[in-house]
Amino acid sequence: MKLLLWDGTGLVLVAKRLEKSSFRWPTISDGVMRLTSAQLSALLEGLDW
């Protein structure tokens, strides 16, 4: 997974790869995946939904 973030002074590229499993993405409705900050944190931690 790659994230592109603006930190106020420039863009930051963050990359995350899980060694033993895969990311579990939330469902997509209307062609859009919406995440709360808590869901994004859980996704980056590799937690199940």
Rosetta silent file (secondary structure, phi, psi, omega in degrees, C-alpha in Angstrom):
SEQUENCE: MKLLLWDGTGLVLVAKRLEKSSFRWPTISDGVMRLTSAQLSALLEGLDW
SCORE:     score description
SCORE:     0.000 S_00000001
   1 L     0.000  140.532  175.428    0.000    0.000    0.000 S_00000001
   2 E  -126.315  137.754  177.684    1.243    3.470   -0.759 S_00000001
   3 E  -122.006  139.803  174.847   -0.071    6.717    0.698 S_00000001
   4 E  -114.023  117.541 -174.554    0.668   10.201   -0.527 S_00000001
   5 E  -121.149  147.978  172.561    0.328   12.790    2.238 S_00000001
   6 E  -102.693  121.774 -178.929    0.734   16.557    2.420 S_00000001
   7 L  -102.626   11.463  179.016    2.477   17.601    5.658 S_00000001
   8 L    98.797  -22.910  178.628    2.232   21.346    5.127 S_00000001
   9 L  -119.242  -14.443 -179.300    5.709   21.706    3.652 S_00000001
  10 L   174.203 -179.863 -179.818    5.678   19.052    0.951 S_00000001
  11 E   -88.394  143.815  177.770    4.465   15.629   -0.092 S_00000001
  12 E  -121.695  128.971  176.385    5.369   12.502    1.866 S_00000001
  13 E  -102.370  121.314  179.939    5.251    9.038    0.279 S_00000001
  14 E  -113.680  131.274  178.075    4.549    6.244    2.775 S_00000001
  15 E  -122.416  138.401 -179.373    4.845    2.587    1.754 S_00000001
  16 L  -136.572  130.499  177.714    3.662   -0.380    3.822 S_00000001
  17 L  -133.212  129.139  178.054    4.038   -4.085    3.017 S_00000001
  18 L   -86.877  136.540 -177.716    2.868   -6.904    5.273 S_00000001
  19 L   -78.144  -40.342 -170.163    5.266   -9.851    5.527 S_00000001
  20 L  -108.297  -13.878 -176.616    2.889  -12.670    6.479 S_00000001
  21 L  -143.417 -164.806  178.714   -0.574  -11.700    5.304 S_00000001
  22 L  -127.178  162.437  178.681   -2.429   -9.252    3.100 S_00000001
  23 L   -68.850  140.375  176.255   -4.406   -6.106    3.738 S_00000001
  24 L  -104.499  104.971 -175.179   -8.106   -6.616    4.415 S_00000001
  25 L   -82.803  145.615  174.344   -9.880   -3.816    2.612 S_00000001
  26 L   -70.001  166.903 -179.197  -13.324   -2.514    3.643 S_00000001
  27 L   -68.217  152.384  178.909  -16.227   -2.899    1.250 S_00000001
  28 L  -105.816  126.499  175.980  -16.591   -0.528   -1.667 S_00000001
  29 E  -122.983  137.736 -178.773  -19.964    1.126   -2.225 S_00000001
  30 L    58.298   28.460  178.405  -20.796    3.339   -5.192 S_00000001
  31 L    75.180   10.872 -176.929  -17.252    2.828   -6.481 S_00000001
  32 E  -128.002  135.690  173.682  -15.761    4.649   -3.472 S_00000001
  33 L  -105.366  117.249  179.836  -13.898    3.297   -0.458 S_00000001
  34 L  -107.563  132.748  179.816  -14.308    5.570    2.544 S_00000001
  35 L  -125.903  137.447  169.602  -12.117    5.146    5.622 S_00000001
  36 L   -81.437  169.215  178.260  -12.232    6.817    8.993 S_00000001
  37 H   -63.624  -34.500  177.812   -8.914    7.605   10.667 S_00000001
  38 H   -66.388  -40.760  178.346   -9.483    4.618   12.988 S_00000001
  39 H   -66.056  -40.413  177.691  -10.076    2.313   10.002 S_00000001
  40 H   -62.869  -42.205  177.550   -6.933    3.598    8.282 S_00000001
  41 H   -61.292  -44.269  178.686   -4.934    2.969   11.454 S_00000001
  42 H   -63.397  -40.775  179.172   -6.341   -0.570   11.710 S_00000001
  43 H   -62.291  -44.535 -179.796   -5.561   -1.205    8.037 S_00000001
  44 H   -69.045  -25.894  176.418   -1.966   -0.047    8.476 S_00000001
  45 H   -79.256  -15.465 -178.298   -1.631   -2.242   11.579 S_00000001
  46 L    84.853   18.436 -178.572   -2.808   -5.253    9.564 S_00000001
  47 L   -78.752  152.085  175.462   -5.869   -5.839   11.770 S_00000001
  48 L   -74.680  154.420  176.103   -8.982   -7.667   10.573 S_00000001
  49 L   -81.384    0.000    0.000  -12.204   -5.731   10.076 S_00000001
